[in-house]
Amino acid sequence: MVRTVVAAQGLRRWALVLGLVAVLAAVPVTIAVWPAPAAGVEPATLRARIAASGAQAYHGYAQSTGLLGLPALPNLAQVTALASGTTEMRTWYAAKDRWRVDVLGEGTERDLYQTPQAQFVWDFGDNQLTRIEGDQPVRLPRAADLTPPELARRILTTAAGDRVEELGGKRVAGVEAAGLRLIPASADTTVDHVDVWADPGNGLPLQTEITAKGGSRPVFVTRFLEIHFGAPDDAVLIPPAPRPGIGYTTTTAPDILGAINRRRPVALPAALAGLPRRDAIAGLSAAGVYGTGLSSVVVAALPGRFGGPAYQQIETYGQKIEGVDAAVIATGLLSVLAVRAGNRTYLVAGLVGTPLMQRLAVGLAEAPG
């Protein structure tokens, strides 16, 4: 009987210890999901601080997740993967001309360094270092564009005329962040709203979410899982030095659109479907931006060698457009259109719906040249 009482008391003590361990283990999770108090920053003020946050140094670990389901398009597989999967990034940022973003994968790593002199790409898997010299006025999207600060600032700049409203605070990477919601004014965009949470003091965006019209949850999210304010160590921002055993090349702004433009320049029309072409990039005619705000679209003219496989892929996975040789993939947020005209294929991408893409298809099919 005594042994039974002692055993029961021991079990109670162990139960107490295990219960305490469970509570302590749950503390980080509780802290992460506990609602943060509203930071009390007016949306217009927070928007201005976000716009000025390019001067804020930081380093951290970020993750972006896209649910758009785009197929891998020829020569664009890395781009479509950014919109349709999860990208893990470690980032260091000292200034606009001094930063680094590492994209991490299973057994792979691809690092992008920005220095005042040039950009450098270090591909761990291929053991290859590439120095990129010169400006890139038009280029394909990359993982560095999807860090929370970069994406939020780009969206808010693009949608400069759209209204913002206050959003409840959220704890992001241990920071009690202030929130705002961007409401697009255009009826052509597929974006219902964009939510941004930023540090209330320095304005650095910590999490950005994009929700499509008719959706109940975001279809694209980028957020910091870990963030440290302050300048990173200078040594982290220095790319690897060329040495025996490492491949090394130097190239001038290796952008697919620029290469196509140099080989076979194409003059895009001044307007499409009532949307004016609003970019003015000297020497680059193969790509253009049409429209304003979040209803803007990017148009690229590709010769047959590049455009043919892309058209076939979009036609396979997408929807044919009547009356023209065109097909569109609509994900609910991002739409990708391919139009075939003679020996040329036009690719169009934007956060717009199928009706606008149909009008653009007709306009491109009828474009001169």
C-alpha positions as CSV (number, residue, x, y, z in Angstrom):
1,M,0.0,0.0,0.0
2,V,2.9,2.3,0.8
3,R,4.6,1.5,-2.5
4,T,1.3,2.4,-4.3
5,V,1.0,5.8,-2.6
6,V,4.7,6.5,-3.3
7,A,4.3,5.5,-6.9
8,A,1.2,7.6,-7.3
9,Q,3.0,10.6,-5.8
10,G,5.9,10.0,-8.2
11,L,3.6,9.9,-11.2
12,R,2.0,13.1,-10.1
13,R,5.4,14.8,-9.8
14,W,6.4,13.5,-13.3
15,A,3.1,14.6,-14.7
16,L,3.8,18.1,-13.2
17,V,7.3,18.1,-14.7
18,L,6.0,17.0,-18.2
19,G,3.2,19.5,-18.0
20,L,5.7,22.3,-17.2
21,V,7.9,21.2,-20.1
22,A,4.9,21.2,-22.5
23,V,4.0,24.7,-21.4
24,L,7.5,26.0,-21.8
25,A,7.8,24.3,-25.2
26,A,4.6,26.0,-26.3
27,V,5.7,29.5,-25.3
28,P,7.6,30.2,-28.7
29,V,4.5,29.0,-30.6
30,T,2.2,31.1,-28.5
31,I,4.3,34.2,-28.9
32,A,4.4,33.7,-32.6
33,V,0.6,33.5,-33.0
34,W,-0.4,35.9,-30.2
35,P,-2.1,38.9,-31.8
36,A,0.2,42.0,-31.7
37,P,-1.3,45.2,-30.4
38,A,-2.0,47.8,-33.1
39,A,1.0,50.0,-33.5
40,G,-1.1,53.1,-33.9
41,V,0.5,54.3,-37.2
42,E,-1.7,56.0,-39.7
43,P,-1.7,54.1,-43.1
44,A,-0.4,57.1,-45.0
45,T,2.4,57.6,-42.5
46,L,3.3,53.9,-42.6
47,R,3.2,54.0,-46.4
48,A,5.7,56.8,-46.4
49,R,8.0,55.0,-44.0
50,I,7.9,51.9,-46.2
51,A,8.9,54.0,-49.2
52,A,11.8,55.4,-47.3
53,S,12.9,52.1,-45.8
54,G,15.5,51.5,-48.5
55,A,18.0,53.1,-46.2
56,Q,17.4,50.6,-43.4
57,A,20.1,47.9,-43.1
58,Y,19.1,44.4,-42.0
59,H,19.9,40.7,-42.4
60,G,17.5,37.8,-41.9
61,Y,15.9,34.7,-43.2
62,A,12.8,35.0,-45.5
63,Q,10.4,32.6,-47.2
64,S,8.0,33.2,-50.1
65,T,5.2,30.9,-51.1
66,G,3.2,31.1,-54.3
67,L,0.1,29.0,-55.1
68,L,-0.4,30.1,-58.7
69,G,0.3,26.7,-60.3
70,L,2.1,27.9,-63.4
71,P,3.7,25.2,-65.6
72,A,7.4,25.4,-66.3
73,L,7.7,27.4,-69.5
74,P,10.8,27.0,-71.8
75,N,13.6,29.4,-70.8
76,L,11.4,30.6,-68.0
77,A,11.4,27.7,-65.6
78,Q,13.1,29.6,-62.8
79,V,10.6,32.4,-63.1
80,T,7.5,30.2,-63.0
81,A,8.9,28.3,-60.0
82,L,9.0,31.5,-58.0
83,A,5.2,32.0,-58.5
84,S,4.2,28.4,-57.9
85,G,6.3,27.1,-55.0
86,T,8.2,27.9,-51.9
87,T,11.5,29.8,-52.0
88,E,13.8,29.9,-49.0
89,M,16.1,33.0,-48.9
90,R,18.8,34.3,-46.6
91,T,19.4,38.0,-47.2
92,W,21.9,40.7,-46.1
93,Y,21.2,44.3,-46.9
94,A,23.5,47.3,-46.2
95,A,22.5,49.7,-49.0
96,K,20.8,49.8,-52.4
97,D,24.2,49.0,-54.0
98,R,25.5,46.6,-51.3
99,W,23.4,43.5,-50.6
100,R,23.2,39.7,-51.0
101,V,20.4,37.2,-51.4
102,D,21.0,33.4,-51.2
103,V,18.4,31.1,-52.5
104,L,18.6,27.8,-50.7
105,G,17.4,24.4,-51.8
106,E,18.0,20.7,-51.1
107,G,21.7,20.3,-51.8
108,T,21.8,23.5,-53.9
109,E,22.5,27.2,-53.3
110,R,22.5,30.2,-55.6
111,D,23.8,33.5,-54.3
112,L,23.3,36.9,-55.8
113,Y,25.7,39.7,-54.7
114,Q,25.2,43.4,-55.5
115,T,28.3,45.5,-55.2
116,P,28.9,49.1,-56.3
117,Q,30.9,47.8,-59.2
118,A,28.8,44.9,-60.5
119,Q,26.6,42.0,-59.7
120,F,27.9,38.5,-59.0
121,V,26.1,35.1,-59.2
122,W,27.7,32.2,-57.3
123,D,26.2,28.9,-58.2
124,F,27.2,26.4,-55.5
125,G,25.9,23.3,-57.5
126,D,27.8,24.2,-60.7
127,N,30.8,25.7,-58.8
128,Q,30.5,28.7,-61.1
129,L,31.0,32.4,-60.4
130,T,29.6,34.9,-62.9
131,R,30.3,38.7,-62.9
132,I,27.5,40.7,-64.5
133,E,28.5,44.2,-65.7
134,G,26.3,47.0,-67.0
135,D,22.7,48.1,-66.3
136,Q,19.7,45.8,-66.7
137,P,16.8,48.1,-67.7
138,V,14.5,45.2,-68.3
139,R,15.1,41.7,-66.9
140,L,13.3,38.6,-65.7
141,P,12.1,38.4,-62.1
142,R,14.4,36.8,-59.6
143,A,14.1,35.6,-56.0
144,A,15.7,38.8,-54.7
145,D,12.6,40.7,-56.0
146,L,10.4,38.6,-53.6
147,T,11.9,39.5,-50.3
148,P,9.3,41.3,-48.1
149,P,10.9,44.7,-48.4
150,E,11.5,44.6,-52.2
151,L,8.0,43.2,-53.1
152,A,6.1,45.6,-50.8
153,R,8.0,48.7,-52.1
154,R,7.5,47.7,-55.7
155,I,3.8,47.1,-55.3
156,L,3.2,50.3,-53.3
157,T,5.2,52.3,-55.9
158,T,3.4,50.7,-58.8
159,A,0.0,51.4,-57.2
160,A,0.9,54.9,-56.0
161,G,-2.6,56.2,-56.7
162,D,-4.5,53.5,-55.0
163,R,-5.9,53.9,-51.5
164,V,-4.6,52.3,-48.3
165,E,-6.4,51.6,-45.1
166,E,-5.4,50.6,-41.6
167,L,-4.8,46.9,-40.8
168,G,-4.4,45.3,-37.4
169,G,-1.0,44.6,-36.1
170,K,0.8,41.3,-36.5
171,R,3.9,39.8,-34.8
172,V,6.3,38.9,-37.6
173,A,9.7,37.4,-36.7
174,G,9.4,38.6,-33.2
175,V,8.5,42.2,-34.2
176,E,5.2,43.8,-33.4
177,A,4.5,45.1,-36.9
178,A,2.0,47.7,-38.0
179,G,-0.2,46.8,-41.0
180,L,-1.8,48.5,-44.0
181,R,-4.0,47.2,-46.8
182,L,-3.8,48.4,-50.4
183,I,-7.1,48.4,-52.3
184,P,-6.5,48.6,-56.1
185,A,-8.9,51.0,-57.9
186,S,-8.7,49.4,-61.4
187,A,-11.4,46.9,-62.4
188,D,-8.9,45.1,-64.7
189,T,-6.6,43.8,-62.0
190,T,-7.1,40.4,-60.4
191,V,-5.8,41.7,-57.1
192,D,-8.4,42.2,-54.4
193,H,-6.0,43.6,-51.9
194,V,-2.4,43.6,-50.7
195,D,-1.6,43.4,-47.0
196,V,1.7,44.7,-45.7
197,W,3.1,44.5,-42.2
198,A,6.2,46.6,-41.4
199,D,8.2,47.7,-38.5
200,P,6.4,50.8,-37.2
201,G,9.6,52.7,-36.6
202,N,11.8,52.2,-39.6
203,G,9.1,51.1,-42.0
204,L,10.9,48.0,-43.2
205,P,8.3,45.6,-44.6
206,L,8.3,42.2,-42.8
207,Q,5.5,40.4,-44.5
208,T,3.5,40.9,-47.7
209,E,0.4,39.0,-48.8
210,I,-1.5,39.2,-52.1
211,T,-5.1,38.1,-52.2
212,A,-6.9,37.6,-55.5
213,K,-10.5,38.7,-56.2
214,G,-13.0,36.1,-55.0
215,G,-10.3,34.5,-52.8
216,S,-10.6,33.9,-49.1
217,R,-6.8,33.5,-48.4
218,P,-3.6,34.9,-49.9
219,V,-2.2,33.2,-53.0
220,F,1.2,34.7,-52.5
221,V,3.0,35.4,-49.2
222,T,6.5,36.5,-48.5
223,R,7.7,37.0,-44.9
224,F,10.7,37.1,-42.6
225,L,11.1,34.1,-40.2
226,E,14.1,35.9,-38.7
227,I,15.1,39.5,-38.8
228,H,17.9,41.6,-37.4
229,F,18.1,45.4,-37.9
230,G,21.5,46.9,-38.5
231,A,24.3,46.6,-41.0
232,P,25.5,43.0,-41.8
233,D,29.2,42.1,-41.6
234,D,31.1,43.5,-44.5
235,A,32.7,40.2,-45.2
236,V,29.3,38.6,-45.9
237,L,28.8,41.0,-48.8
238,I,32.0,40.2,-50.6
239,P,31.6,37.6,-53.4
240,P,33.9,34.6,-53.6
241,A,37.3,35.4,-55.3
242,P,38.1,33.5,-58.5
243,R,40.5,30.7,-57.8
244,P,41.6,27.4,-59.3
245,G,38.8,24.9,-59.3
246,I,36.0,27.5,-59.6
247,G,34.6,28.4,-63.0
248,Y,34.6,32.1,-63.6
249,T,33.0,34.2,-66.4
250,T,32.3,37.9,-67.0
251,T,29.2,38.9,-69.0
252,T,27.3,42.1,-69.8
253,A,23.8,42.1,-68.3
254,P,22.8,38.6,-69.5
255,D,19.1,39.2,-69.8
256,I,17.0,37.1,-72.2
257,L,14.9,40.1,-73.4
258,G,18.0,42.2,-74.0
259,A,19.6,39.4,-76.0
260,I,16.5,38.9,-78.1
261,N,16.3,42.7,-78.7
262,R,19.9,42.8,-80.0
263,R,19.4,39.8,-82.3
264,R,16.1,40.7,-83.8
265,P,14.7,44.1,-82.7
266,V,10.9,44.5,-82.7
267,A,9.0,47.7,-82.5
268,L,6.0,47.2,-80.2
269,P,3.0,49.4,-80.8
270,A,2.5,52.7,-78.9
271,A,-0.8,51.4,-77.4
272,L,-2.6,48.1,-76.9
273,A,-6.3,47.6,-76.1
274,G,-6.5,51.2,-75.1
275,L,-3.5,51.0,-72.8
276,P,-0.6,53.3,-73.6
277,R,2.9,52.1,-73.6
278,R,4.4,53.9,-70.7
279,D,8.1,52.8,-70.6
280,A,10.9,54.6,-72.5
281,I,14.0,52.5,-72.5
282,A,16.6,53.5,-75.0
283,G,17.7,50.8,-77.4
284,L,15.2,48.2,-76.1
285,S,12.2,47.6,-78.3
286,A,11.5,43.9,-77.6
287,A,9.7,44.5,-74.3
288,G,7.3,47.1,-73.0
289,V,5.0,47.9,-70.1
290,Y,1.4,48.9,-70.9
291,G,-1.2,50.3,-68.5
292,T,-1.0,51.8,-65.0
293,G,-1.0,50.5,-61.4
294,L,-1.6,46.9,-60.7
295,S,-3.4,46.4,-64.0
296,S,-0.1,47.0,-65.9
297,V,1.1,44.2,-68.2
298,V,4.5,43.3,-69.6
299,V,4.8,42.5,-73.3
300,A,7.8,40.7,-74.8
301,A,8.2,39.9,-78.5
302,L,10.1,36.7,-79.0
303,P,11.5,35.2,-82.3
304,G,10.5,31.7,-83.3
305,R,13.4,29.9,-81.6
306,F,12.3,31.3,-78.2
307,G,8.6,31.9,-78.7
308,G,7.5,28.6,-80.4
309,P,8.1,26.3,-77.4
310,A,6.6,28.8,-75.0
311,Y,3.5,29.1,-77.1
312,Q,3.1,25.3,-77.3
313,Q,3.4,25.0,-73.5
314,I,0.8,27.8,-72.9
315,E,-1.6,26.3,-75.5
316,T,-1.3,22.9,-73.8
317,Y,-2.1,24.1,-70.3
318,G,-4.2,27.1,-71.1
319,Q,-7.3,28.3,-72.9
320,K,-7.5,29.1,-76.6
321,I,-8.8,32.6,-77.5
322,E,-11.3,32.6,-80.4
323,G,-10.5,34.6,-83.5
324,V,-6.7,34.8,-83.1
325,D,-3.8,32.4,-82.7
326,A,-3.5,32.9,-79.0
327,A,-3.8,31.1,-75.7
328,V,-3.9,32.2,-72.0
329,I,-3.2,30.6,-68.7
330,A,-5.2,32.3,-65.9
331,T,-4.3,31.4,-62.4
332,G,-6.8,33.7,-60.6
333,L,-4.1,36.2,-59.9
334,L,-1.4,36.1,-62.6
335,S,-2.3,35.6,-66.2
336,V,0.2,34.6,-69.0
337,L,-0.8,35.1,-72.6
338,A,1.0,33.9,-75.8
339,V,0.1,35.3,-79.2
340,R,1.5,33.9,-82.4
341,A,1.9,36.2,-85.4
342,G,3.9,35.1,-88.3
343,N,7.4,34.1,-87.2
344,R,7.0,35.9,-83.9
345,T,5.4,35.1,-80.5
346,Y,4.3,37.7,-78.1
347,L,4.3,36.8,-74.4
348,V,2.2,38.9,-72.0
349,A,2.1,38.7,-68.2
350,G,0.2,40.7,-65.6
351,L,-2.1,40.7,-62.6
352,V,-5.1,41.0,-64.9
353,G,-8.1,39.0,-65.9
354,T,-8.9,37.0,-69.1
355,P,-11.1,39.8,-70.6
356,L,-8.2,42.2,-70.8
357,M,-5.9,39.5,-72.1
358,Q,-8.4,38.7,-74.9
359,R,-8.3,42.4,-76.0
360,L,-4.5,42.4,-75.9
361,A,-4.4,39.3,-78.0
362,V,-6.5,40.9,-80.7
363,G,-4.3,44.0,-80.6
364,L,-1.1,42.1,-80.9
365,A,-2.4,39.9,-83.7
366,E,-3.2,43.0,-85.6
367,A,0.0,44.9,-84.8
368,P,2.1,45.8,-87.8
369,G,5.4,44.1,-88.6
